[in-house]
């Protein structure tokens, strides 16, 4: 009976670990949509298209519950990451810059939404797992 109880406890622990947000994030994420809100600018449409296209070059791969690889074109950068279990905010930092923590975005359902306030206005990049 004790063995059965111990096995049940171990099974529950592994099920909880596998259902954590961190475990669900493992895999490759690519930009699915870029939105801009540059209200007070008169930027030509070609410039806005170029800004969106540049954002689409970014992707990342979450390797495990603490390691990720950021990919920009053909350049890769290894980083450590963590997710706040309450707010679902994902942050990352590089080993040589542990005091400089960057916000990747917020997990919203099956998407990671990254919002940036730029001098031009709001830039929103939405990532989806491939």
C-alpha positions in Angstrom: 0.0 0.0 0.0 2.9 2.4 0.8 4.4 1.7 -2.5 1.2 2.5 -4.3 0.8 5.7 -2.4 4.5 6.7 -3.2 4.0 5.9 -6.9 0.8 8.0 -7.0 2.6 10.9 -5.4 5.5 10.7 -7.9 3.0 10.5 -10.8 1.2 13.6 -9.6 4.5 15.4 -9.2 5.5 14.6 -12.8 2.1 15.5 -14.2 2.3 18.9 -12.5 5.8 19.5 -13.7 4.9 18.7 -17.3 1.8 20.9 -17.3 3.8 24.0 -16.0 3.9 27.0 -18.4 7.7 26.6 -18.8 7.3 23.0 -20.1 4.6 24.1 -22.5 7.0 26.7 -24.0 9.7 24.3 -25.1 10.1 24.5 -28.8 10.6 27.0 -31.6 8.7 30.2 -31.7 8.4 32.5 -34.8 6.7 35.8 -35.4 3.2 35.3 -36.6 2.1 38.9 -36.7 3.5 42.4 -36.3 1.2 45.4 -35.4 2.2 49.0 -35.4 0.4 52.0 -33.9 2.4 55.0 -35.1 -0.4 57.5 -34.7 1.5 60.8 -34.7 3.9 60.0 -37.5 3.6 60.5 -41.2 5.9 57.6 -42.1 5.7 56.3 -45.6 4.0 52.9 -45.9 7.3 51.5 -47.2 9.1 52.4 -44.0 6.4 50.8 -41.8 6.6 47.6 -44.0 10.4 47.6 -43.6 10.0 47.9 -39.8 7.6 45.0 -39.7 9.8 42.9 -42.0 12.8 43.4 -39.7 10.8 42.2 -36.7 9.8 39.0 -38.6 13.5 38.0 -38.7 13.5 37.3 -35.0 12.7 33.9 -33.6 13.7 31.9 -30.6 13.9 28.3 -29.4 13.2 27.4 -25.8 15.4 24.4 -25.0 14.4 23.6 -21.4 13.0 25.4 -18.3 15.9 27.8 -18.2 17.8 27.9 -21.5 16.8 29.6 -24.8 18.4 30.5 -28.1 17.5 33.8 -29.7 17.8 33.8 -33.5 18.2 36.9 -35.7 18.8 36.0 -39.3 21.6 33.5 -39.0 23.0 34.9 -35.7 22.2 33.0 -32.5 22.5 34.1 -28.9 22.1 31.7 -25.9 20.3 33.2 -22.9 18.7 32.2 -19.7 14.9 32.7 -19.2 12.2 32.5 -16.7 8.4 33.0 -16.5 6.5 34.6 -13.7 3.8 32.1 -12.9 1.3 34.8 -11.9 1.8 37.4 -14.6 3.0 35.1 -17.3 5.7 37.6 -18.2 8.8 36.0 -19.8 12.2 37.5 -19.1 15.6 36.6 -20.3 19.3 37.6 -19.7 22.7 36.7 -21.0 25.3 35.0 -18.8 27.7 37.9 -19.1 24.9 40.4 -18.4 23.0 38.9 -15.4 22.0 42.3 -14.1 20.4 43.3 -17.4 17.1 41.4 -17.6 15.1 41.9 -20.8 11.3 41.3 -21.2 10.6 38.9 -24.0 6.8 39.2 -23.7 3.7 37.9 -22.0 2.2 34.4 -22.5 -1.4 34.9 -23.7 -3.0 31.5 -24.5 -0.8 29.9 -27.2 0.9 33.2 -28.1 3.7 35.3 -26.7 2.9 39.0 -27.1 5.8 41.5 -27.0 4.9 45.1 -26.8 7.5 47.9 -27.2 7.0 51.6 -26.7 9.2 53.3 -29.3 9.7 57.0 -30.2 7.4 56.3 -33.2 4.7 54.6 -31.1 3.6 51.2 -30.1 5.1 48.1 -31.8 3.5 44.7 -31.0 5.1 41.4 -32.1 3.2 38.2 -31.7 5.0 34.8 -31.6 3.5 31.4 -32.1 5.0 28.1 -31.4 5.8 26.1 -34.6 
